[in-house]
Amino acid sequence: MMKLKGNVLYGQSGGPTAVINASAYGVITQALKHEECVEKIYCCHHGVDGILNDDLIDISKVDPEQIELLPHTPGAAFGSVRHKLTDPEIDDTQYKQVLALFKKYNIRYFFYNGGNDSMDTCNKISKFMKNSGYECRVIGVPKTIDNDLPLTDHTPGFGSAAKFISTAISEIGYDAAAYPKGRVNIVEIMGRNAGWLAASSKLACLSNYGPDLIYLPEAPFDKDQFIKDVEKVYKKNGKCLVAVSEGIRDKSGDFIAGQGALDAFGHKQMGGVASYLVTLFEKTGIKTRAIELSLLQRSANHLSSKTDIDEAIEVGRRSLEAAVNGRDGVMIIIKRTSNNPYSIVFEEARLDQVANVEKTIPASMINDEGNNVNQEFIDYALPLINGENNAVFKDGVIQFAKIK
Amino acid sequence: MMKLKGNVLYGQSGGPTAVINASAYGVITQALKHEECVEKIYCCHHGVDGILNDDLIDISKVDPEQIELLPHTPGAAFGSVRHKLTDPEIDDTQYKQVLALFKKYNIRYFFYNGGNDSMDTCNKISKFMKNSGYECRVIGVPKTIDNDLPLTDHTPGFGSAAKFISTAISEIGYDAAAYPKGRVNIVEIMGRNAGWLAASSKLACLSNYGPDLIYLPEAPFDKDQFIKDVEKVYKKNGKCLVAVSEGIRDKSGDFIAGQGALDAFGHKQMGGVASYLVTLFEKTGIKTRAIELSLLQRSANHLSSKTDIDEAIEVGRRSLEAAVNGRDGVMIIIKRTSNNPYSIVFEEARLDQVANVEKTIPASMINDEGNNVNQEFIDYALPLINGENNAVFKDGVIQFAKIK
């Protein structure tokens, strides 16, 4: 096969994860090994906005020390974006801008690192290039803390968020156990439609105090039953630790809390469900506290899972290799071959099969009462939090890559 | 000097810190070295409640492996309590109960590990024993995340909370910088009357994105000026990161938010100031988010400062040594002899000089505008977050001591 010669462009999109920059590291360092076909490596400054605004970062001008820090850096080191391109069937102006920039910089390899929505963007760009007769290999690089991408066993970003959540729940649970008479602590965890993150709090039970109750978007939430569940635990233990997904909903599918504005992708803005649940206990005399793990769930790189970091880097590397080997319109996925010992292989999925499909927790992992997860979930999630990140501290202050 | 022979009793009191169990470790392991005078080591189950309820833990029955885990364990491994003994001048019934238990178990060395209020309890117990003619060495072991104990340069527990806060602020700041147009993130940090914890967010500035503005109980808070401060930063940078103490108050000294119930010590229950400040921006069109670091500030042992852990252990050891050497009614304090290189010596203070006195941030560390701290604060706080805890993980799950 004649190798396609040209430049690489890598972009980040959607909510940051603790390890999206590890995938960037994988793409960039692997591209550096392909001098025979890759001349220059560019990164979008703020995803598609960087393309539309002709705002690219030339990696050759970035201090290599900063590149080495990428796997230990949260956020989106090259800038992310929540901007969704207009559907090309309605208006293809923006896609023409993308094509113009690709031509200007001779971009022949394009990598877009994101979740469901970004894979849709990626898929549309891939098709537009093909229809325009411009040869460019477009590869989706998966990331999301939500773990809701289909076809892949799990998604880079989830394991680190799960590790932060299970550790934080352990610490909160241990702290809450300090007093003879405790409170009901209700911990709100991210997850709009999929409860993978809230469920991962369960892993704290393997060593320390874990949640007594876990509520997920996948199991219809009933307020009266919830109060009964909590009162039962509280009566027995004098305290109760609850993990709850921001996206819990009632039998009709309506969100329990957070009926806010829509975001750029048309999703309802969530948040505040724990504060709402606390109000349900006002008349019971039981002391309650709402705790939101908030942005730390996705940004606590210092507590990343080594398994997750290593896989995120490897997914980046394999994305680059796939493109160099002629693949286009695909995303690297992870297939698990064994839980114990944990073992995986990397495969590919077509972007159009991934885009806009959400994977939720199967019913088989949730208990009959719909207020906890079971051993099947533990067997699935435990290997993903294994190993600790070697975060970089200087004089006690954590160090992240500074790109721009 | 004839050595006093008898048993040791150690108790934990007040809000847990990430390293209170490190001081327990110091007291216990040092006591084990004094077979010539210490026969048995007991710990109170839930502080003074354990004394009043005759509920003690016999350390000889605890698995030594669990003792070794204490420096890596948050919360209060032996149980804490917020119970304040009745003033003996009003009613000495409870003090008589304490004396009866001390006699029953032949307690000749008593260590109470806590903050201002607990030092008051400790001081009263010391005096009561003396007045009763019962020979018992009573030593206060300092701990508080708030860093508000007087006479000591700093207090075990503060450094680790400061390290968690500065790291979390780094990660939140880096995450928030991912988008081209950001939000105003208002991070609420513990601290009722002293702003040491909120101020420690400043250390994030040494490497990554730190707070643009810091509001402390020590500087009167003006809502209008606050909105102006934030708008100025937001206009310039398109985002703004604010750190705010839960205990900020106006010129008259009234709390800005959280006018809740009183706790057992007669303090107003705080919380919710960030959510309140967010509402001030409703009409401005600026997107804001309230983030509470909540219990993790005091329980995130996994991110403890090694300096803090080491000092907490050493304070425990020296408390034991002081008692064995005949001291009574004192607390070990830390004197700093140099900032750079960081160097300290341990001394003693009388409990009656420590009890109920709060140390706040001196004006010289706060900027003229009252919305930030300066280099003098950085020089003071930076050495206290130095070094990382070697947290114990098994299969990715954090491990804590299990005592009871």
Interface residues (C-beta under 8 A of the other chain):
Chain A: Q12 P16 H46 D49 T73 P74 G75 A76 G79 S80 V81 R82 K163 S166 T167 A168 S170 E171 I172 Y174 D175 A176 A177 A178 Y179 P180 N185 L203 A204 L206 S207 N208 R289 I291 E292 S294 L295 L296 R298 S299 A300 N301 H302 L303 S305 T307 L382 P383 L384 I385 N386 G387 E388 A391 F393 K394 D395 G396 V397 I398 Q399 F400 K402
Chain B: Q12 P16 H46 D49 T73 P74 G75 A76 G79 S80 V81 R82 K163 S166 T167 A168 S170 E171 I172 Y174 D175 A176 A177 A178 Y179 P180 N185 L203 A204 L206 S207 N208 R289 I291 E292 S294 L295 L296 R298 S299 A300 N301 H302 L303 S305 T307 L382 P383 I385 N386 G387 E388 A391 F393 K394 D395 G396 V397 I398 Q399 F400 K402
